[in-house]
Amino acid sequence: MIKLCPPTPILRIFDEEKAREFYVEFLGFSVNWEHRFEDNFPLYMELLRDGCTLHLTEHHGDCSPGAAVRIETQDIDAFHAELSAKDYAYAKPGIEETPWNMKEMTITDPFGNRLVFFANKGS
């Protein structure tokens, strides 16, 4: 039997410091591994938080900025409260209730990539 596993989104970044500030300090991901072919080469790294894996790349040929990723979240209200408590200067996300019975919290990273965290309204 063939089993497909969850995809791993690859998101384009331009500034390692801003990426770490947003993804690690603000969103709470941890860096699982990093790779550079040599010193002063673009960074490629894997981030983890719970069951969510993201790849970030500075390599211009890997992908284009401005992607959108939907990430299912078990307790979106608690996640929203966690992010709000950090008082990150560049994002103050809110929760939207959609007509399709979802709660969504959309956050755009410093590179134009849009992350949409979502849960059923009952979650």
Residue pairs with C-beta under 8 A, 6 or more apart in sequence:
6 51
6 53
8 46
8 53
8 54
8 55
9 54
9 55
9 67
9 69
10 55
10 56
10 57
10 62
10 63
11 54
11 55
11 56
11 57
11 63
11 67
11 69
11 109
11 111
11 113
12 56
12 57
12 58
12 60
12 62
12 63
12 64
12 65
12 67
12 111
12 113
13 19
13 43
13 56
13 57
13 58
13 109
13 110
13 111
14 58
14 65
14 111
15 110
15 111
16 43
16 58
18 110
18 111
19 56
19 109
19 110
19 111
20 31
21 110
22 88
22 90
22 91
22 109
22 110
23 29
23 47
23 54
23 56
23 109
24 30
24 31
24 47
25 86
25 88
26 83
26 86
26 88
26 91
27 49
27 83
27 107
27 115
28 49
28 82
29 47
29 48
29 49
29 52
29 54
30 47
30 48
30 49
31 45
31 46
31 47
32 45
32 46
32 47
32 48
32 53
33 45
33 46
34 43
34 44
34 45
34 46
35 43
35 44
35 45
36 42
36 43
36 44
42 57
42 58
42 59
42 60
43 56
43 57
43 58
44 55
44 56
44 57
44 58
44 59
44 62
45 55
45 56
45 57
46 53
46 54
46 55
47 53
47 54
47 55
47 56
52 71
54 69
57 63
65 111
65 112
65 113
66 112
66 113
66 114
67 113
67 114
68 113
68 114
68 115
68 116
69 113
69 114
69 115
69 116
70 116
70 118
71 115
71 116
71 117
71 118
72 117
72 118
72 119
73 79
73 105
73 117
73 118
73 119
73 123
74 119
74 123
75 119
75 123
76 95
76 103
76 104
76 105
76 117
76 118
76 119
76 123
77 95
77 103
79 105
79 117
80 93
80 94
80 95
80 105
83 91
83 93
83 107
84 92
90 110
91 107
91 108
93 105
93 106
93 107
94 105
95 103
95 104
95 105
96 103
96 104
96 105
96 106
97 103
97 121
98 104
101 120
101 121
102 118
102 119
102 120
102 121
103 118
103 119
103 120
103 121
103 123
104 116
104 117
104 118
105 116
105 117
105 118
106 114
106 115
106 116
106 117
107 114
107 115
107 117
108 114
108 115
109 115
